[in-house]
Amino acid sequence: MAAIKTSLPRRQFDVVVVGAGGAGMRCSLQLAEAGLSVAVLSKVFPTRSHTVAAQGGVSAALGNMSEDHWYWHMYDTVKGSDWLGDQDAIEFMCREAPHAVYELEHFGMPFDRNPDGTIYQRPFGGHTANHGEKPVQRACAAADRTGHAMLHTLYQRNVAARTNFFVEWMALDLLRNEEGDVLGVTALEMETGEIYVLEAKRTVLATGGAGRIWAASTNAFINTGDGLGMAARAGIPLQDMEFWQFHPTGVAGAGVLITEGVRGEGGILLNKDGERFMERYAPNLKDLAPRDFVSRSMDQEIKEGRGCGPDGSYVVLKLDHLGAETINKRLPSIREIAIKFANVDPIKDPIPVVPTIHYQMGGIPTNYYGQVTTLDAEGNTQIVKNLYAVGECAATNVHGANRLGTNSLLDLIVFGRAAGNHIVESRPDNEHAHQDIPEWSIEQSMDRVNRLESRTSGQRSQEVAEKIRQTMQAHCGVFRTLDLLKKGEELIEGLVPEVDEIYFQDKSKIFNTARVEALEVANMIEVARATTKSAANRTESRGAHALNDYPERDDENWLKHSVWFSEGSTLRYKPVQMQPISAKSIAPQPRTF
Ligand SMILES: Cc1cc2nc3c(=O)[nH]c(=O)nc-3n(C[C@H](O)[C@H](O)[C@H](O)COP(=O)(O)OP(=O)(O)OC[C@H]3O[C@@H](n4cnc5c(N)ncnc54)[C@H](O)[C@@H]3O)c2cc1C
């Protein structure tokens, strides 16, 4: 269909970055400052990306308030990951952390300060001194609006560096040649409804998380896993998708997040008897044990009839003992959220909370330069040429089976920067021309859009999306059983034909959100397929993946990454990197707190 070539407008860049969250913008900054031509696409205005909602902090062993060391941070991260994290990437991240945070400080990020002028740091779940001895103050914070401060800082730096922002543009598909090299993306300009071919010598996926495939979620509505869908459709695998984090403290009934920083500042969880139950489950770290651990303990309390409220369906987070001054100074947004969404003022009353889906540990597999990888026929890791992934959509494998709070904002800036540097070093601006994009690759993407566009009856996108969300909620929760997961997998696969029948009535071009939503559901289903398939096949409990019928971690059989391919929903596995770059390897141990 030669007509397509002439009909689609084209633009050329050295690099196209899909996503303007913390990861995308830390990467683009590195590229733009090195003089490359960079386009950053975002479905929303950059500073509305989900990073803006991050509250608690960004981790780095600065040791401003209590003794700390990057190797302690590494130990906590490996242990937090339940040994599924790759130790080379974890070493890289924890060593780079202080540098990456000071860099933000020098960019002008308005961190809270200690009286001596250094960056304020608060304790956070699973972060400890001296290998689990006691909680450490490692989370660098700007009140309870750390992500807001970070995102605005990065946006302003990008504007100064002349990054080209394509605001309210939605990337649709990766464009590849016969060898599988990535040559750019197709993208929808929402304002006009036009589709463009954006040619790029390097493409970076930074599309964030996909928590919106669950019914109750702390995530923004735009978090539909678009980058994962794009990768899956292009034959690129998704890794460790069974591992999703439930944050212990979402506001009951609303899903809005109450940061772990509240417990970092001294808040405690109580059951209906007023008992601080975490003392029983984690005698050492108590309320500041890692999230998988606290979420399961809460679930247990509720299941055993010690929940609060008329149905005993939640526990409460008490912080009035911190005093009005601390709450207003350190946790002002939390107070606002509690008043608005739970109708309680935490200065006086505790906040009703339940575990709520929050973060995906898995994603598009990469090495610690952000280069996307796949497996060849022999099971060897191979690099996908010209493609990078950073941030929550990537499985750089630092979080393994469970992420520690504040390690995500860190992951964004460390690996956003590292990917940027790696691209700059390969000097795409010195390569002469853009490679020709084969017509079939563009046609595949356009066929998908045209089918959707021409359908006049079928399924409504939000009804199908709701079925995905309800299935994930019912079959892929805090506690799982193999039967429940197998059934979930079956139900999700059963929805694939429905996704293929989605239509929308209003075909108008200008700002047609029905079109955008329909395209998003095609991505959501890939994420849900990967998740249920990977989960229904891992017969052990590790980190956030907890099976009632297989309660133990099984290192002998399962110390390996799940690698899922969309075609035929097939699973393969690859080893965990237990060898750090130069530090001492941290051998698996039982995980107690
Ligand atoms: C409420 C909340 C609080 C959190 N608090 C903390 C915290 O205190 N500390 C911490 O470390 N972590 C925290 N996290 C986790 C952390 O904030 C996220 O993991 C992180 O911000 C994700 O950043 P990102 O850059 O990968 O993606 P995002 O910030 O989600 O940005 C994704 C970008 O991709 C764009 N995009 C998506 N699809 C497309 C498409 N098809 N075309 C074009 N653009 C697209 C979006 O428009 C957006 O610009 C929190 C998360 C939540 C939800």
The ligand as an SDF file (V2000), in Angstrom:
LIG
                    3D

 53 58  0  0  0  0  0  0  0  0999 V2000
    0.8280    7.7660   44.0780 C   0  0  0  0  0  0  0  0  0  0  0  0
    2.2380    7.2840   43.8620 C   0  0  0  0  0  0  0  0  0  0  0  0
    3.2380    7.6500   44.7540 C   0  0  0  0  0  0  0  0  0  0  0  0
    4.5430    7.1980   44.5750 C   0  0  0  0  0  0  0  0  0  0  0  0
    5.5250    7.5820   45.4580 N   0  0  0  0  0  0  0  0  0  0  0  0
    6.8130    7.2070   45.2360 C   0  0  0  0  0  0  0  0  0  0  0  0
    7.8640    7.6660   46.0740 C   0  0  0  0  0  0  0  0  0  0  0  0
    7.6670    8.4390   47.0070 O   0  0  0  0  0  0  0  0  0  0  0  0
    9.1300    7.2440   45.8080 N   0  0  0  0  0  0  0  0  0  0  0  0
    9.4070    6.4070   44.7750 C   0  0  0  0  0  0  0  0  0  0  0  0
   10.5660    6.0770   44.5730 O   0  0  0  0  0  0  0  0  0  0  0  0
    8.4160    5.9780   43.9490 N   0  0  0  0  0  0  0  0  0  0  0  0
    7.1410    6.3630   44.1550 C   0  0  0  0  0  0  0  0  0  0  0  0
    6.1580    5.9170   43.3040 N   0  0  0  0  0  0  0  0  0  0  0  0
    6.5280    5.1790   42.1060 C   0  0  0  0  0  0  0  0  0  0  0  0
    7.1010    6.1340   41.0740 C   0  0  0  0  0  0  0  0  0  0  0  0
    6.5300    7.4030   41.2340 O   0  0  0  0  0  0  0  0  0  0  0  0
    6.8490    5.6640   39.6490 C   0  0  0  0  0  0  0  0  0  0  0  0
    7.3160    4.3560   39.4950 O   0  0  0  0  0  0  0  0  0  0  0  0
    7.5900    6.5550   38.6690 C   0  0  0  0  0  0  0  0  0  0  0  0
    7.2650    7.9130   38.8780 O   0  0  0  0  0  0  0  0  0  0  0  0
    7.3290    6.2090   37.2190 C   0  0  0  0  0  0  0  0  0  0  0  0
    8.0240    7.1330   36.4250 O   0  0  0  0  0  0  0  0  0  0  0  0
    8.1830    6.9430   34.8730 P   0  0  0  0  0  0  0  0  0  0  0  0
    9.0090    8.0680   34.3860 O   0  0  0  0  0  0  0  0  0  0  0  0
    8.6240    5.5690   34.5750 O   0  0  0  0  0  0  0  0  0  0  0  0
    6.6890    7.0560   34.3180 O   0  0  0  0  0  0  0  0  0  0  0  0
    5.5370    8.1460   34.5400 P   0  0  0  0  0  0  0  0  0  0  0  0
    5.9080    9.2310   35.4430 O   0  0  0  0  0  0  0  0  0  0  0  0
    4.3100    7.3730   34.8360 O   0  0  0  0  0  0  0  0  0  0  0  0
    5.4030    8.7890   33.0980 O   0  0  0  0  0  0  0  0  0  0  0  0
    4.9740    8.0460   31.9820 C   0  0  0  0  0  0  0  0  0  0  0  0
    4.9590    8.9600   30.7830 C   0  0  0  0  0  0  0  0  0  0  0  0
    4.6910    8.2010   29.6220 O   0  0  0  0  0  0  0  0  0  0  0  0
    3.7440    8.8690   28.8420 C   0  0  0  0  0  0  0  0  0  0  0  0
    3.0740    7.8730   28.0130 N   0  0  0  0  0  0  0  0  0  0  0  0
    2.5250    6.6960   28.3860 C   0  0  0  0  0  0  0  0  0  0  0  0
    2.0540    6.0550   27.3060 N   0  0  0  0  0  0  0  0  0  0  0  0
    2.3200    6.8380   26.2390 C   0  0  0  0  0  0  0  0  0  0  0  0
    2.0740    6.7250   24.8490 C   0  0  0  0  0  0  0  0  0  0  0  0
    1.4580    5.6780   24.3150 N   0  0  0  0  0  0  0  0  0  0  0  0
    2.4820    7.7350   24.0460 N   0  0  0  0  0  0  0  0  0  0  0  0
    3.0940    8.8280   24.5600 C   0  0  0  0  0  0  0  0  0  0  0  0
    3.3570    8.9780   25.8610 N   0  0  0  0  0  0  0  0  0  0  0  0
    2.9700    7.9880   26.6850 C   0  0  0  0  0  0  0  0  0  0  0  0
    2.8600    9.5640   29.8370 C   0  0  0  0  0  0  0  0  0  0  0  0
    2.1510   10.6150   29.2250 O   0  0  0  0  0  0  0  0  0  0  0  0
    3.9050   10.0450   30.8280 C   0  0  0  0  0  0  0  0  0  0  0  0
    4.4860   11.2350   30.3600 O   0  0  0  0  0  0  0  0  0  0  0  0
    4.8460    6.3680   43.4810 C   0  0  0  0  0  0  0  0  0  0  0  0
    3.8500    6.0070   42.5900 C   0  0  0  0  0  0  0  0  0  0  0  0
    2.5460    6.4430   42.7840 C   0  0  0  0  0  0  0  0  0  0  0  0
    1.4950    5.9800   41.8100 C   0  0  0  0  0  0  0  0  0  0  0  0
  1  2  1  0
  2  3  1  0
  2 52  2  0
  3  4  2  0
  4  5  1  0
  4 50  1  0
  5  6  2  0
  6  7  1  0
  6 13  1  0
  7  8  2  0
  7  9  1  0
  9 10  1  0
 10 11  2  0
 10 12  1  0
 12 13  2  0
 13 14  1  0
 14 15  1  0
 14 50  1  0
 15 16  1  0
 16 17  1  0
 16 18  1  0
 18 19  1  0
 18 20  1  0
 20 21  1  0
 20 22  1  0
 22 23  1  0
 23 24  1  0
 24 25  2  0
 24 26  1  0
 24 27  1  0
 27 28  1  0
 28 29  2  0
 28 30  1  0
 28 31  1  0
 31 32  1  0
 32 33  1  0
 33 34  1  0
 33 48  1  0
 34 35  1  0
 35 36  1  0
 35 46  1  0
 36 37  1  0
 36 45  1  0
 37 38  2  0
 38 39  1  0
 39 40  1  0
 39 45  2  0
 40 41  1  0
 40 42  2  0
 42 43  1  0
 43 44  2  0
 44 45  1  0
 46 47  1  0
 46 48  1  0
 48 49  1  0
 50 51  2  0
 51 52  1  0
 52 53  1  0
M  END
$$$$
